[in-house]
Amino acid sequence: MAFTVDFLIQRLEEQGLFNIILPLLLVFAIVYGILGKIQLFNNDKINAIIAFVMGMYVTVFSEFALFLTNITAGGMTVLVGLLFFLMIVGFGSSLSGGSPTSILSDHKDAMTIVLMLLGGIIFVNSGGLLIIGGYAVRIGLADVFQLTGLYVAFVVVKSLLGVGNGSYNAIKKLEDRYRQIVKQIDALGHDGDTHELERLKAEQKKIKDKMLKKGVDSNQITRMEDGDPIFRRRYGRYGRYGYDDY
């Protein structure tokens, strides 16, 4: 009888390689690595015993073994797709004179969000909610498009209104403090406390440098120093820094 790859895999599956041995080894490696990293017991033998026992308990739970099988298959599928995507993007970047890995460094936040969403979808579709006592839920392609559309709409509205924008709030605080310092300097005058004037001017310079780094135009800062009327921030409405008079 000729031994084929399909026959070999079938025999290994019958012997429990995929349902028992591999899940046991995976859980053992994860638990043993975590215990060794945090140095909870400072003893490799104790770490190995705890990892082995936890692996045995998890292996008995058949739903967890099925979850590991599904999440591994789904994760590898996504990783292969991302690999081909990065290869194509990297090739295009290299042709234009950029770095093949520039897409990762230039869009770290976006890549992190995408990976988190993909990880969550794989976890749910692999039966992860059943492991923690939830219900079986599957997220289809239509659900992914709907969630993506909601997220894009949220980002657009947030950008137009400036609601919850960290940079906008930081500029507002700097501007308020800058105006307070200008008023304090005017109140002290040239004959005021020299030490206090120097301190205020030093703080004023630091705040000015911070606003310049955040994209505030130097002319607008000068107008603030001259006591012009309050400016309306364009960042909240149009998604960029700047100021207009009322």
MOPE-V503657 format. One record per residue. N is the residue number from 1. SS is DSSP state (H for helix, E for strand, L for the rest). OMEGA is omega as a letter, one per 20 degrees, with the letter a starting at -180 (NA if undefined). Layout:
N&SS&OMEGA  N&SS&OMEGA
This chain:
1&L&a  2&L&r  3&L&r  4&L&r  5&H&r  6&H&r  7&H&r  8&H&r  9&H&r  10&H&r  11&H&r  12&H&r  13&H&r  14&H&r  15&L&r  16&L&a  17&H&a  18&H&a  19&H&a  20&H&a  21&H&a  22&H&r  23&H&r  24&H&a  25&H&a  26&H&r  27&H&r  28&H&a  29&H&a  30&H&a  31&H&a  32&H&r  33&H&r  34&H&r  35&H&r  36&H&a  37&H&a  38&H&r  39&L&a  40&L&a  41&L&a  42&L&r  43&L&a  44&H&a  45&H&r  46&H&r  47&H&a  48&H&r  49&H&a  50&H&r  51&H&a  52&H&a  53&H&r  54&H&r  55&H&r  56&H&r  57&H&a  58&H&a  59&H&r  60&H&r  61&L&a  62&H&a  63&H&r  64&H&r  65&H&r  66&H&r  67&H&r  68&H&r  69&H&a  70&H&a  71&H&r  72&H&r  73&H&r  74&H&r  75&H&r  76&H&r  77&H&r  78&H&a  79&H&r  80&H&r  81&H&r  82&H&r  83&H&r  84&H&r  85&H&a  86&H&r  87&H&a  88&H&r  89&H&r  90&H&r  91&H&r  92&H&r  93&H&r  94&H&r  95&H&a  96&L&r  97&L&r  98&L&r  99&L&r  100&L&a  101&L&a  102&H&r  103&H&r  104&H&a  105&H&a  106&H&a  107&L&a  108&H&a  109&H&a  110&H&r  111&H&r  112&H&r  113&H&r  114&H&a  115&H&r  116&H&r  117&H&r  118&H&r  119&H&r  120&H&r  121&H&r  122&H&r  123&H&a  124&H&a  125&H&r  126&L&r  127&L&a  128&H&r  129&H&r  130&H&a  131&H&a  132&L&r  133&L&r  134&L&a  135&L&r  136&L&a  137&L&r  138&L&r  139&L&a  140&L&a  141&H&r  142&H&r  143&H&r  144&H&r  145&H&r  146&H&r  147&H&r  148&H&r  149&H&r  150&H&r  151&H&r  152&H&r  153&H&r  154&H&a  155&H&a  156&H&r  157&H&r  158&H&r  159&H&a  160&H&a  161&H&a  162&L&a  163&L&r  164&L&a  165&L&a  166&H&a  167&H&r  168&H&a  169&H&r  170&H&r  171&H&r  172&H&r  173&H&r  174&H&a  175&H&r  176&H&r  177&H&r  178&H&r  179&H&r  180&H&a  181&H&r  182&H&r  183&H&r  184&H&r  185&H&r  186&H&a  187&H&r  188&H&a  189&L&a  190&L&a  191&L&a  192&L&a  193&L&a  194&H&a  195&H&r  196&H&r  197&H&r  198&H&r  199&H&r  200&H&r  201&H&r  202&H&r  203&H&r  204&H&r  205&H&r  206&H&r  207&H&r  208&H&r  209&H&r  210&H&r  211&H&r  212&H&r  213&H&a  214&L&r  215&L&r  216&L&a  217&L&a  218&H&r  219&H&r  220&H&r  221&H&r  222&H&r  223&H&r  224&H&r  225&H&a  226&L&r  227&L&r  228&L&r  229&L&a  230&L&a  231&E&r  232&E&a  233&E&r  234&L&a  235&H&a  236&H&a  237&H&a  238&H&r  239&L&r  240&L&a  241&L&r  242&L&a  243&E&r  244&E&r  245&E&r  246&L&NA
